[in-house]
Amino acid sequence: MKKILSLLLALVMVFAVVLTFASCGESETSDDAELPTWYGWEGTKEVAKQGSVNTTASEVSLTGDVSAVKIGLIMIGDETEGYTKAHMDGIKTAAKNLGIADEQLVWKLVVPESDAVVTAGKQLIADGCTYIFSNSYGHQAYMQTLAEEYPNVHFVAATGDTAAGLGYKNFSNCFTGVYQCRYVSGVVAGLKLKELIDGGKLTDANKDGDNYKIGYVGAFNYAEVVSGYTAFYLGLKSIVPNVVMDVQYTSSWFDFDKEKAAAQLLIDRGCCIISQHADSAGAPTAVQEALTNGKTVYSVGYNVSMLDACPDGALTSATNNWFVYYQYALACAINGSDIATNWAAGYEKEAVTTTELGKACAAGTAEKVAEVVADIKSGKIKVFDTSKFTVGGKNVTWCYATDTNADWTNDANNVISDGQFLESYVQAAPAFALRIDGITELN
């Protein structure tokens, strides 16, 4: 998800959410009095599971005229930026499979999160596009504006989070279960960390007390990033329990220099694994340079393989198979049918994966990855298993969903059930925003 919003807007949203959370229920013990009331601990809140949104969609057979469809595509970047490239590759592959010609895809590339989205959308509509997709969270508000003005055109704001609450027939959100492959990439990192520990490769500089230190370069402190870094941490912790993680934010989704500097700061703090939720190769480049200079540190990337930037230290990258969604959505466009208001899928539909394993991976990594993926698919592994983490030293047993009707008022819908936080439960986009013990945000 792309959430390149202004810092001011982000702060406004954060304060708004905090205010609504504070009114969403009272703590039932004096111990909880100064703690946030949007999540609870054992014994404080009864689980009342409600029905979830349509988080997956069945395959769609083609019944319409493929030659009649025209698709508009508004992208935050282009092929030079990993996140957008993943979307573009998925769209092109899906179109080819469905018989959609190149000239039926109308691209608007490097469109900023501004009124430029509305301008691009109106140009696409003038060109005859009746289905329009954008790939950045910051595009969402402008796509909503277009949806209100053009009810006969269907708009999809990928990685967005307001469609469920708005209820517009011609406006949708989509995402993937990327937290699942984040967890798997954490397992890959955990196996490497265990190898380093067993081989005596780490020193006291790589430890905080009895815990080994790892780092994470994050773009923004939004739920998507928090969900991702928490899943990564829990995956790694499943292999090496005594580990703590520092998170350094860059306040940008794509800034090579900032990401490299953030990674270097984490390396200087003794972190021996550096992962990321940021789109450039800045962090892996810092890892490669540190390795060359004799440091013991390895990289886990995002979106694309980082082996070119970090051939000696890249382990793998968590990534999305956007093709899975776009094949579904473009088939709907061909048939002139409705696209699911919220769509999200993970390993069960092969919508997420990890990239090729680097040469630095520990022995047996491929076999362990296959095992963990199978256990996620079967439900044996629950990524946000509430028995595996604490907040303030306590187990969390209830947590309200994020806003589902676009009014920035918290909705009383517990998303913890069956011993897990149900990610992508009331909306396609990630909602996990708990700050669990063992992870420290440095800024």
C-alpha positions in Angstrom: 0.0 0.0 0.0 1.2 3.4 -0.8 0.4 5.9 1.9 2.4 8.9 0.8 0.3 11.5 2.6 1.5 14.7 4.0 2.9 14.5 7.5 0.3 17.0 8.7 -2.6 14.8 7.4 -1.1 11.8 9.0 -0.9 13.5 12.3 -4.4 14.7 12.0 -5.6 11.2 11.3 -3.6 9.7 14.2 -5.0 12.2 16.7 -8.5 11.6 15.4 -8.2 7.9 15.8 -6.7 8.2 19.2 -9.6 10.4 20.3 -12.2 7.9 19.0 -10.3 5.0 20.6 -10.4 6.7 23.9 -14.2 6.8 23.9 -14.7 3.2 22.7 -15.1 1.5 26.0 -13.9 1.8 29.6 -11.2 -0.2 31.2 -12.6 -2.6 33.8 -9.7 -2.6 36.3 -7.7 0.2 37.8 -4.6 -1.3 36.3 -5.9 -0.5 32.8 -6.9 3.0 33.6 -4.0 4.8 31.8 -3.8 2.3 28.9 -5.5 2.6 25.5 -9.1 1.3 25.6 -9.2 0.0 22.0 -7.6 -3.3 23.0 -7.9 -5.4 26.1 -6.2 -8.0 28.2 -7.2 -11.4 29.5 -10.6 -11.3 31.3 -11.5 -7.7 30.2 -13.6 -8.2 27.2 -15.8 -11.0 25.8 -15.2 -12.0 22.2 -18.2 -11.3 20.0 -17.1 -12.3 16.5 -19.1 -10.8 13.6 -19.2 -11.7 10.0 -16.2 -10.6 8.0 -16.1 -8.9 4.6 -15.7 -10.8 1.4 -12.0 -11.3 1.6 -11.7 -13.6 -1.3 -13.4 -13.9 -4.7 -14.0 -16.9 -6.7 -12.6 -17.3 -10.2 -14.6 -15.5 -12.9 -15.3 -17.2 -16.2 -15.4 -14.9 -19.3 -18.8 -14.2 -20.8 -18.3 -10.7 -22.2 -16.6 -9.3 -25.3 -12.9 -9.0 -24.6 -12.3 -6.6 -27.4 -14.9 -4.1 -26.0 -13.2 -3.4 -22.7 -10.9 -0.5 -22.0 -9.0 -0.2 -18.8 -7.5 2.9 -17.2 -4.5 2.6 -14.9 -3.2 5.3 -12.5 0.2 4.4 -11.1 2.2 6.3 -8.4 5.4 5.3 -10.1 6.7 3.4 -13.1 8.8 0.3 -14.0 11.8 1.8 -12.2 10.1 1.6 -8.8 9.6 -1.9 -7.3 6.2 -1.5 -5.9 4.7 -0.1 -9.1 6.6 -2.6 -11.2 4.9 -5.4 -9.3 1.5 -3.9 -10.1 2.4 -3.3 -13.7 3.7 -6.8 -14.2 0.6 -8.3 -12.6 -1.7 -6.2 -14.8 0.2 -7.1 -18.0 0.3 -10.8 -17.2 -3.4 -10.9 -16.4 -4.3 -8.9 -19.5 -2.3 -11.3 -21.7 -3.9 -14.3 -20.1 -7.4 -12.9 -20.7 -6.7 -11.7 -24.3 -6.8 -8.0 -23.6 -4.6 -6.2 -26.1 -2.0 -3.7 -25.1 -3.9 -0.8 -26.7 -6.8 -1.6 -24.4 -4.7 -0.6 -21.4 -4.3 3.1 -20.9 -1.5 4.0 -18.5 -1.0 7.1 -16.4 2.4 6.7 -14.8 4.1 8.7 -12.0 0.8 10.3 -10.9 1.3 12.0 -7.5 -1.2 11.8 -4.7 -3.0 15.1 -5.5 -5.7 16.5 -7.8 -3.5 15.0 -10.6 -5.4 11.8 -9.9 -8.7 13.5 -10.8 -7.2 15.0 -13.9 -5.8 11.6 -15.0 -9.1 9.9 -14.2 -11.2 12.3 -16.3 -8.7 11.9 -19.2 -9.1 8.1 -19.0 -12.9 8.4 -19.0 -12.7 10.7 -22.0 -10.6 7.9 -23.7 -13.5 5.4 -23.1 -12.2 3.6 -20.0 -15.0 2.2 -17.8 -12.8 0.5 -15.2 -10.1 2.5 -13.6 -7.5 1.3 -11.1 -5.0 3.2 -8.9 -2.2 1.6 -6.9 -1.4 4.1 -4.1 -3.2 4.7 -0.9 -2.8 8.4 -1.3 -4.9 8.2 -4.6 -7.9 6.9 -2.7 -9.6 10.1 -1.7 -9.4 11.4 -5.3 -10.7 8.1 -6.7 -13.7 8.4 -4.3 -14.4 11.8 -5.8 -14.3 10.4 -9.3 -16.6 7.5 -8.2 -19.2 10.0 -6.9 -19.1 12.0 -10.1 -19.1 9.1 -12.6 -21.4 6.4 -11.3 -21.2 4.4 -14.5 -17.4 3.9 -14.2 -16.0 1.4 -11.7 -13.0 2.7 -9.6 -10.6 0.5 -7.7 -8.2 2.0 -5.1 -5.6 -0.6 -4.4 -4.4 -0.8 -0.8 -7.2 1.5 0.3 -9.5 1.1 3.3 -12.7 3.1 2.9 -14.8 1.2 0.4 -16.4 -1.1 3.0 -17.8 1.8 4.9 -18.8 4.0 1.9 -20.9 1.3 0.3 -20.6 2.8 -3.2 -21.5 0.3 -5.9 -18.7 1.5 -8.2 -15.9 1.8 -5.7 -13.7 -1.0 -4.4 -10.5 -1.7 -2.4 -8.1 -4.6 -2.8 -5.0 -5.8 -1.0 -3.1 -9.1 -0.4 -2.4 -11.0 2.7 1.2 -9.7 2.6 1.5 -10.2 6.4 1.7 -13.9 5.7 4.8 -13.7 3.5 6.3 -11.2 5.9 6.0 -13.9 8.6 7.7 -16.4 6.2 10.5 -14.0 5.4 10.9 -13.6 9.2 11.4 -17.4 9.4 14.1 -17.2 6.7 15.8 -14.5 8.8 15.4 -16.5 12.0 17.1 -19.5 10.5 20.1 -17.3 9.5 20.2 -15.7 12.9 20.2 -19.1 14.5 23.1 -20.2 12.2 25.0 -17.1 13.3 24.4 -17.7 16.9 25.3 -21.4 16.7 28.4 -20.6 14.8 29.6 -18.0 17.3 29.5 -15.2 14.7 27.9 -12.6 16.9 29.3 -10.5 19.7 27.9 -8.6 22.7 27.5 -5.6 20.3 24.7 -7.6 18.6 22.9 -8.1 21.9 20.7 -6.2 24.3 21.1 -8.2 27.5 20.2 -11.8 26.6 18.4 -10.8 23.4 19.8 -10.5 19.9 19.1 -7.3 18.0 17.5 -7.0 14.6 16.4 -3.9 12.7 13.6 -2.8 10.4 13.4 0.2 8.0 9.8 1.3 7.9 8.3 4.0 5.7 5.5 5.3 7.9 4.0 4.4 11.3 0.7 3.2 9.6 -1.1 0.0 10.4 0.2 -1.6 7.1 3.8 -1.1 8.2 3.1 -2.1 11.8 1.3 -5.2 10.7 4.1 -6.1 8.4 7.0 -5.6 10.8 5.1 -7.4 13.5 4.5 -10.4 11.3 8.2 -10.4 10.3 9.3 -10.2 13.9 6.9 -13.0 15.0 8.2 -15.2 12.2 11.8 -14.7 13.2 10.9 -15.1 16.9 9.4 -18.5 16.1 13.0 -19.6 15.4 15.0 -17.5 17.8 12.8 -16.5 20.8 15.3 -14.2 22.5 15.3 -11.4 20.0 14.3 -7.7 20.0 13.8 -5.4 17.1 14.3 -1.7 16.4 12.2 0.1 13.8 13.6 3.2 12.1 11.1 5.3 10.0 12.0 7.3 6.9 8.7 9.1 6.3 8.8 8.1 2.7 7.9 5.0 0.7 10.8 5.5 -1.8 13.9 7.3 -0.8 17.2 5.5 -1.4 19.3 7.8 0.7 17.0 7.8 3.7 16.5 4.1 3.6 20.3 3.5 3.4 20.9 5.9 6.2 18.2 4.3 8.4 19.7 0.8 7.7 23.2 2.2 8.6 21.9 3.6 11.9 20.4 0.2 12.7 23.7 -1.6 11.8 25.6 0.8 14.0 23.3 -0.2 16.8 24.4 -3.8 16.4 21.4 -5.1 14.4 22.5 -8.2 12.5 19.4 -8.6 10.4 17.9 -5.6 8.5 14.4 -6.0 7.0 12.3 -3.3 5.4 8.9 -1.9 4.4 10.3 0.7 1.9 10.6 0.4 -1.8 14.2 1.1 -2.7 17.4 -0.9 -2.5 18.9 1.6 0.0 18.8 -0.7 3.0 20.3 -3.8 1.2 23.0 -1.5 -0.3 23.9 -0.5 3.3 24.0 -4.2 4.3 26.3 -5.1 1.4 28.7 -2.3 2.2 28.7 -3.3 5.9 29.4 -6.9 4.9 32.3 -5.8 2.7 33.7 -3.9 5.6 33.6 -6.9 7.9 30.3 -6.5 9.7 28.0 -9.4 10.3 24.6 -8.4 9.0 22.1 -9.7 6.4 19.1 -8.3 4.5 15.4 -9.2 4.0 13.8 -7.0 1.3 10.4 -6.1 -0.1 8.6 -6.3 -3.4 11.6 -7.5 -5.5 14.7 -9.6 -5.0 17.5 -7.6 -3.6 20.3 -9.9 -4.8 21.5 -7.4 -7.3 22.0 -4.8 -4.6 23.2 -7.2 -1.9 24.6 -10.4 -3.5 26.4 -11.5 -0.4 23.7 -10.7 2.2 20.2 -10.7 0.7 18.2 -13.7 2.1 14.8 -13.1 0.4 12.1 -10.5 0.0 8.4 -10.6 0.9 6.3 -9.8 -2.2 2.8 -9.7 -3.7 1.6 -11.6 -6.7 -0.7 -8.8 -7.9 -1.5 -10.9 -11.0 -3.9 -12.9 -8.9 -6.1 -10.0 -8.1 -5.9 -8.3 -11.5 -6.9 -11.5 -13.4 -10.0 -11.6 -11.2 -10.8 -7.9 -11.6 -10.1 -7.6 -15.3 -12.3 -10.7 -15.9 -15.1 -8.8 -14.1 -14.4 -5.8 -16.4 -14.7 -8.0 -19.5 -18.0 -9.3 -18.2 -19.3 -5.9 -17.1 -19.9 -7.4 -13.6 -19.3 -6.0 -10.2 -15.9 -6.2 -8.6 -15.8 -7.2 -4.9 -15.9 -4.1 -2.6 -13.1 -5.6 -0.6 -10.8 -8.3 -1.9 -7.8 -9.8 -0.1 -6.1 -13.1 -0.4 -2.8 -14.6 0.7 -1.1 -18.0 0.3 -4.5 -19.8 -0.2 -4.7 -18.2 -3.7 -0.9 -17.8 -4.2 -1.4 -14.0 -4.0 1.8 -13.6 -1.8 5.2 -15.3 -1.8 8.9 -14.8 -1.1 11.5 -14.2 -3.7 14.4 -16.6 -4.5 16.6 -17.5 -1.6 20.1 -15.9 -1.6 23.3 -17.9 -1.2 23.7 -16.6 2.3 20.6 -18.4 3.6 21.0 -21.1 6.2 21.0 -24.8 5.3 17.5 -26.2 5.2 15.8 -22.9 4.6 13.9 -23.9 1.4 12.4 -27.0 3.2 11.4 -24.9 6.2 9.8 -22.3 4.0 7.7 -25.0 2.3 6.6 -26.3 5.7 5.7 -22.9 7.1 3.7 -21.9 4.0 1.8 -25.3 4.2 1.0 -24.6 7.9 -0.3 -21.1 7.1 -2.5 -22.5 4.4 -3.9 -25.2 6.7 -4.4 -22.8 9.6 -1.9 -24.6 11.8 0.1 -21.4 12.0 -1.8 -18.3 12.8 0.4 -15.3 12.0 -1.0 -13.1 14.8 -1.5 -15.8 17.3 -2.3 -13.9 20.5 -0.4 -16.4 22.7 2.8 -15.5 20.9 3.0 -11.8 21.9 2.1 -9.4 24.7 1.4 -5.7 25.0 2.6 -4.1 28.2 3.4 -7.6 29.4 -0.2 -8.9 29.0 -2.0 -11.1 26.5 -4.5 -9.3 24.3 -7.9 -10.9 24.1 -10.0 -8.2 22.4 -9.4 -5.5 19.9 -11.7 -3.3 18.0 -11.6 -3.1 14.2 -10.4 0.0 12.5 -13.0 2.4 11.1 -15.3 0.7 8.7 -17.7 3.5 7.6 -15.3 6.3 6.8 -16.3 8.5 9.7 -13.2 8.1 11.8 -15.3 6.6 14.6 -14.1 3.3 15.9 -16.6 0.4 15.3 -17.3 -2.1 18.0 -16.3 -5.2 16.2 -13.8 -7.4 18.0 -11.2 -8.7 15.6 -9.7 -11.2 18.0 -11.2 -14.7 17.8 -10.0 -18.2 18.0 -6.8 -17.0 19.6 -5.7 -14.7 16.8 -6.0 -11.2 15.5 -8.0 -11.6 12.3 -6.1 -9.5 9.8 -8.1 -8.3 6.7 -11.3 -9.0 8.6 -13.4 -5.9 8.2 -11.5 -4.5 5.3 -9.0 -5.7 2.8 -6.2 -3.4 4.1 -4.1 -4.4 7.1 -5.5 -3.2 10.4 -3.0 -4.6 13.0 -1.6 -1.6 14.8 -0.7 -3.0 18.2 2.8 -2.2 19.4 3.8 -5.5 20.9 6.6 -6.1 23.4 10.0 -6.6 22.0 9.8 -4.0 19.3 10.9 -0.4 19.7 10.1 2.4 17.3 13.2 4.7 17.4 11.4 7.7 15.9 
